[in-house]
Amino acid sequence: MPGLSRDLIEGRHVSYQHLISLKSRDYSNFEVLIVGAGWMAGQYAEALKKLGVRRFGMVCRSEATAGRCRERYGIEAVPGGFERGLRQLGGFDLTIVALPIHELVTAAEAAIECGHRNILVEKPGALTRGPLAELQGRADAARARVRVAYNRLAYPNLWQLKSLVAAEGGATSCRYTFTELVRAMDFDKERPEVYQRWGIANSLHVIAMAHDLIGPPENLTALQQGSLPWHRSGDRFVGAGKTRAGVPFSYHADWSSGGRWGIEVMTAENAYRLMPLEDLYRCPRGSFDWAPVGFETPFPGVKPGVAEQTAVMLAPDVEAHVPLVALQRAMDFITLAEKILGYED
């Protein structure tokens, strides 16, 4: 494939540097609201503490939960759910919606109605395109900035990999796997419709990460085989295609066997591996040996990507270099997952 332009190569390197430079900014005077009090909401609370945000609040369902949040984080926590909390609390520089999937769009729309204009919605935003399209219409009418929180797309190792791949002339091929640990899944945690589209609720995170690296497909042949009682469209997924940038790719997942998430991308000089997705390894051409590749983590000690994407929401000028997932792109990811997993749209 043709080599990348010097501008693109330098742009990928500059983007990585912009991501790392987020650590040097002052976030202390921002005010942030977290809608939700579950595990993921707690990850955002820890990220805000790492960023040095002095004032942030949480909207909880019960007084008992609100009390635990006040005690743990020393913050303002309001019970009564998002319908009450969004109206009771004042304006914020950023609103983070971290609720179960079926409530994400409803809460984001309520936030817009209450005057919130900078909103980060937990991934995947919705299980189908329709609710996100409706949210897009409301956001456009209110001139609200809404992003979907694919935190893995803000991983420092991914941006380091983008820089390295660009410097070596671009990706020549890619493969990825999204096998799920079915035996370890808690089927009482989510609603049945979430498990019926588990490829969107969960596997899409690695699929999106791979195609953020190599680009969206131009053509794709997707095969599904077998089924599970809770996932009728299949338990084995194999496919291949070519991206709009001309990169051939393949993928594989067998939910009834073993394996893990992972991405491998090849250049004319090296093969690179994200496995686990938080790490980065390199195998030079002509070698069988994989060695770790160093990269800088601007916010160590918190869930990777969460503090980074939150910082970009608070520093919108950086988004030109480190783009987050806008609603249209989130809808495109869902469409891709529907093709790979064999879901009806």
C-alpha positions as CSV (number, residue, x, y, z in Angstrom):
1,M,0.0,0.0,0.0
2,P,1.2,3.6,-0.6
3,G,3.2,5.2,2.2
4,L,1.6,7.7,4.5
5,S,2.1,11.5,4.0
6,R,4.7,13.2,6.2
7,D,1.8,15.4,7.6
8,L,-0.1,12.3,8.7
9,I,3.0,10.7,10.3
10,E,3.8,13.9,12.2
11,G,0.1,14.4,13.1
12,R,-0.1,10.9,14.8
13,H,3.1,11.7,16.8
14,V,1.8,15.1,17.8
15,S,-1.6,13.5,18.9
16,Y,0.3,11.1,21.2
17,Q,2.2,14.1,22.7
18,H,-1.1,16.0,23.2
19,L,-2.5,13.0,25.0
20,I,0.5,12.8,27.3
21,S,0.5,16.6,27.9
22,L,-3.0,16.4,29.4
23,K,-1.3,15.6,32.7
24,S,0.3,19.1,32.9
25,R,-3.1,20.9,32.8
26,D,-4.9,22.4,35.8
27,Y,-8.4,20.9,36.2
28,S,-8.9,22.1,39.8
29,N,-11.5,24.8,39.1
30,F,-13.8,22.6,36.9
31,E,-17.1,21.4,38.3
32,V,-18.2,17.9,37.2
33,L,-21.4,15.9,37.8
34,I,-21.5,12.1,37.7
35,V,-25.0,10.7,37.0
36,G,-24.8,7.2,38.6
37,A,-23.2,5.5,41.5
38,G,-22.3,2.1,40.3
39,W,-18.9,0.6,39.6
40,M,-18.2,2.6,36.5
41,A,-19.3,5.8,38.2
42,G,-16.8,5.0,40.9
43,Q,-14.1,4.8,38.2
44,Y,-15.0,8.3,37.1
45,A,-14.8,9.5,40.6
46,E,-11.3,8.1,41.0
47,A,-10.3,9.7,37.7
48,L,-11.6,13.1,38.8
49,K,-9.6,12.8,42.0
50,K,-6.5,12.0,39.9
51,L,-7.2,15.0,37.7
52,G,-7.4,17.2,40.8
53,V,-11.0,18.3,40.2
54,R,-12.0,19.8,43.5
55,R,-15.8,19.9,43.1
56,F,-17.7,17.1,41.7
57,G,-21.1,15.6,42.6
58,M,-23.0,12.4,42.1
59,V,-26.6,11.7,41.4
60,C,-27.7,8.5,43.2
61,R,-30.9,6.5,43.5
62,S,-31.1,6.0,47.2
63,E,-30.1,8.0,50.3
64,A,-28.1,5.0,51.5
65,T,-26.0,5.0,48.3
66,A,-25.7,8.8,48.4
67,G,-24.4,8.5,52.0
68,R,-21.7,6.0,51.0
69,C,-20.6,8.2,48.1
70,R,-20.3,11.2,50.5
71,E,-18.3,9.2,52.9
72,R,-16.0,7.7,50.3
73,Y,-15.3,10.7,48.1
74,G,-16.2,13.7,50.3
75,I,-18.5,15.1,47.7
76,E,-22.1,16.3,47.3
77,A,-24.3,13.3,46.5
78,V,-28.0,13.7,45.8
79,P,-30.5,10.8,46.0
80,G,-33.7,10.5,44.0
81,G,-32.4,9.4,40.6
82,F,-31.4,11.5,37.6
83,E,-34.8,13.0,37.0
84,R,-34.7,14.8,40.4
85,G,-31.0,15.3,40.7
86,L,-30.4,17.0,37.3
87,R,-33.0,19.6,38.2
88,Q,-31.9,20.0,41.8
89,L,-28.2,20.6,41.1
90,G,-26.8,23.7,39.4
91,G,-24.7,23.9,36.2
92,F,-21.5,22.0,35.6
93,D,-18.6,22.1,33.2
94,L,-19.1,18.4,32.4
95,T,-21.8,15.9,33.0
96,I,-20.9,12.2,33.0
97,V,-23.7,9.7,32.5
98,A,-22.7,6.3,33.9
99,L,-25.8,4.3,34.3
100,P,-27.1,0.9,33.0
101,I,-27.3,0.8,29.2
102,H,-31.1,1.2,29.0
103,E,-31.0,4.5,30.9
104,L,-28.1,6.2,29.2
105,V,-29.9,8.0,26.4
106,T,-32.9,8.9,28.6
107,A,-30.5,10.5,31.2
108,A,-28.5,12.3,28.6
109,E,-31.6,13.8,27.1
110,A,-32.8,14.9,30.6
111,A,-29.4,16.5,31.1
112,I,-29.8,18.5,27.8
113,E,-33.3,19.6,28.9
114,C,-31.8,20.8,32.2
115,G,-29.2,23.0,30.4
116,H,-26.2,20.7,30.4
117,R,-24.1,21.2,27.3
118,N,-21.0,19.1,27.7
119,I,-22.0,15.5,28.2
120,L,-20.0,12.2,28.3
121,V,-22.2,9.1,28.0
122,E,-20.9,5.7,28.9
123,K,-20.3,3.2,26.1
124,P,-21.9,2.0,24.0
125,G,-24.6,4.6,24.5
126,A,-27.4,2.3,23.3
127,L,-27.9,-1.2,21.9
128,T,-29.2,0.1,18.6
129,R,-28.7,3.1,16.4
130,G,-32.2,4.6,16.9
131,P,-31.9,6.1,20.4
132,L,-28.5,7.6,19.5
133,A,-30.0,9.2,16.4
134,E,-32.7,10.8,18.6
135,L,-30.1,12.0,21.1
136,Q,-28.1,13.5,18.2
137,G,-31.2,15.5,17.1
138,R,-31.7,16.9,20.6
139,A,-28.0,17.6,21.1
140,D,-27.8,19.4,17.7
141,A,-30.9,21.5,18.6
142,A,-29.5,22.5,21.9
143,R,-25.9,22.9,20.6
144,A,-24.7,20.4,23.1
145,R,-21.5,18.5,22.9
146,V,-22.2,14.8,23.5
147,R,-19.5,12.1,23.3
148,V,-19.7,8.4,24.0
149,A,-17.1,7.1,26.4
150,Y,-15.0,4.5,24.5
151,N,-12.2,4.7,27.1
152,R,-10.0,2.2,25.2
153,L,-9.8,4.7,22.3
154,A,-8.0,7.0,24.8
155,Y,-5.4,4.4,25.9
156,P,-1.9,5.9,25.8
157,N,-0.5,2.6,24.3
158,L,-3.0,2.9,21.4
159,W,-1.9,6.4,20.6
160,Q,1.8,5.3,20.9
161,L,1.0,2.5,18.5
162,K,-0.7,4.9,16.0
163,S,2.4,7.0,16.1
164,L,4.7,4.0,15.5
165,V,2.6,2.6,12.7
166,A,2.4,5.9,10.9
167,A,6.1,6.4,11.1
168,E,6.6,3.0,9.5
169,G,4.4,3.8,6.5
170,G,1.1,2.6,7.9
171,A,-0.6,-0.7,8.6
172,T,-0.2,-3.5,6.0
173,S,-2.7,-5.9,7.7
174,C,-4.5,-6.5,11.0
175,R,-6.2,-9.2,12.9
176,Y,-8.2,-9.2,16.1
177,T,-10.1,-11.5,18.5
178,F,-13.0,-10.8,20.8
179,T,-13.6,-14.1,22.5
180,E,-15.7,-13.6,25.7
181,L,-15.3,-15.3,29.0
182,V,-18.8,-16.7,29.0
183,R,-18.3,-19.0,32.0
184,A,-17.4,-16.1,34.1
185,M,-20.3,-13.9,33.1
186,D,-22.9,-12.8,35.7
187,F,-26.3,-13.2,33.9
188,D,-28.2,-11.5,36.7
189,K,-26.3,-8.2,36.3
190,E,-28.0,-6.9,33.1
191,R,-31.3,-7.1,31.4
192,P,-31.8,-10.1,28.9
193,E,-31.8,-7.7,25.9
194,V,-28.2,-6.7,26.9
195,Y,-27.0,-10.2,26.7
196,Q,-28.9,-10.8,23.4
197,R,-26.7,-8.0,21.9
198,W,-23.6,-8.7,24.0
199,G,-21.4,-8.0,21.0
200,I,-22.5,-4.4,21.2
201,A,-22.6,-4.2,25.0
202,N,-19.1,-5.6,25.4
203,S,-17.2,-7.0,22.4
204,L,-17.7,-3.8,20.5
205,H,-15.0,-2.2,22.7
206,V,-12.2,-4.3,21.1
207,I,-13.8,-4.1,17.6
208,A,-14.0,-0.3,17.9
209,M,-10.4,-0.1,19.1
210,A,-9.1,-2.2,16.2
211,H,-11.0,-0.1,13.6
212,D,-10.0,3.1,15.3
213,L,-6.5,2.0,14.4
214,I,-6.9,0.8,10.9
215,G,-10.1,2.6,9.8
216,P,-13.7,1.5,9.0
217,P,-14.3,-1.4,6.6
218,E,-14.9,-0.8,2.9
219,N,-16.0,-4.4,2.5
220,L,-16.6,-7.2,5.0
221,T,-17.5,-10.9,4.8
222,A,-18.9,-12.0,8.2
223,L,-19.7,-15.6,9.3
224,Q,-21.7,-16.5,12.4
225,Q,-22.1,-20.1,13.5
226,G,-23.8,-21.9,16.4
227,S,-25.8,-20.2,19.2
228,L,-26.2,-19.8,22.9
229,P,-29.4,-19.8,24.9
230,W,-29.0,-16.1,25.6
231,H,-27.3,-15.2,22.3
232,R,-29.1,-16.7,19.4
233,S,-27.1,-15.1,16.6
234,G,-24.1,-17.3,17.2
235,D,-21.2,-18.3,19.5
236,R,-18.5,-18.3,16.8
237,F,-17.7,-15.3,14.6
238,V,-15.1,-15.3,11.8
239,G,-14.7,-12.8,9.1
240,A,-12.4,-10.7,6.9
241,G,-12.4,-7.6,4.8
242,K,-10.6,-4.5,3.7
243,T,-10.7,-1.0,5.2
244,R,-11.3,2.2,3.3
245,A,-7.6,2.9,3.8
246,G,-6.8,-0.4,1.9
247,V,-5.8,-2.4,5.0
248,P,-6.8,-6.1,4.9
249,F,-8.0,-7.5,8.2
250,S,-9.5,-10.6,9.8
251,Y,-11.1,-11.4,13.1
252,H,-12.0,-14.5,15.1
253,A,-14.0,-15.2,18.3
254,D,-15.2,-18.4,19.8
255,W,-17.3,-17.8,22.8
256,S,-17.7,-21.5,23.6
257,S,-13.9,-22.0,23.7
258,G,-10.9,-20.3,25.3
259,G,-9.1,-17.1,24.3
260,R,-9.1,-13.4,25.1
261,W,-9.3,-10.0,23.5
262,G,-6.4,-8.9,21.4
263,I,-5.3,-6.9,18.4
264,E,-2.3,-7.4,16.1
265,V,-1.3,-4.9,13.4
266,M,1.5,-5.3,10.9
267,T,3.7,-2.8,9.2
268,A,6.5,-3.3,6.7
269,E,8.9,-3.3,9.6
270,N,7.2,-4.8,12.6
271,A,4.2,-6.7,14.0
272,Y,2.6,-5.1,17.0
273,R,0.3,-6.7,19.6
274,L,-2.2,-5.3,22.0
275,M,-2.7,-8.3,24.3
276,P,-3.8,-7.5,26.9
277,L,-5.3,-4.3,25.3
278,E,-3.6,-2.2,27.9
279,D,-0.1,-3.3,26.9
280,L,2.0,-3.0,23.7
281,Y,4.5,-5.5,22.2
282,R,6.6,-5.6,19.1
283,C,8.0,-8.4,17.0
284,P,10.5,-7.2,14.3
285,R,10.4,-8.6,10.8
286,G,12.5,-11.7,10.6
287,S,12.1,-12.5,14.3
288,F,9.8,-14.7,16.4
289,D,10.4,-12.7,19.6
290,W,7.9,-10.3,21.1
291,A,9.3,-7.5,23.4
292,P,7.4,-4.8,25.3
293,V,7.3,-1.3,23.9
294,G,7.5,1.5,26.4
295,F,4.9,4.3,26.5
296,E,4.0,7.0,29.0
297,T,0.8,6.9,31.1
298,P,-0.3,10.4,32.1
299,F,-2.7,9.3,34.8
300,P,-1.4,6.1,36.4
301,G,-3.4,4.3,39.2
302,V,-6.8,4.7,37.6
303,K,-8.7,2.7,35.0
304,P,-6.8,3.3,31.7
305,G,-8.4,5.8,29.3
306,V,-11.0,7.1,31.7
307,A,-9.0,10.0,33.1
308,E,-7.6,10.7,29.6
309,Q,-11.1,11.0,27.9
310,T,-12.4,13.0,30.9
311,A,-9.5,15.4,30.5
312,V,-10.3,15.9,26.8
313,M,-13.9,16.6,27.7
314,L,-12.6,19.4,30.0
315,A,-10.0,20.6,27.5
316,P,-12.0,20.6,24.2
317,D,-9.1,22.2,22.2
318,V,-7.3,18.9,22.6
319,E,-10.0,17.0,20.8
320,A,-8.7,18.2,17.4
321,H,-5.7,16.0,18.1
322,V,-7.2,13.3,20.3
323,P,-10.8,12.8,19.0
324,L,-13.4,11.2,21.2
325,V,-16.4,9.3,19.8
326,A,-19.1,11.5,18.6
327,L,-22.7,10.2,18.3
328,Q,-22.5,9.5,14.6
329,R,-19.3,7.5,15.0
330,A,-20.9,5.5,17.9
331,M,-23.8,4.7,15.5
332,D,-21.3,3.5,12.9
333,F,-19.7,1.2,15.5
334,I,-23.1,-0.3,16.2
335,T,-23.7,-0.9,12.5
336,L,-20.4,-2.6,12.2
337,A,-21.1,-4.8,15.3
338,E,-24.5,-5.8,13.8
339,K,-22.8,-7.0,10.7
340,I,-20.1,-8.9,12.6
341,L,-22.4,-10.5,15.2
342,G,-25.3,-11.1,12.8
343,Y,-27.8,-8.9,14.6
344,E,-30.9,-7.4,12.9
345,D,-30.6,-3.6,12.7
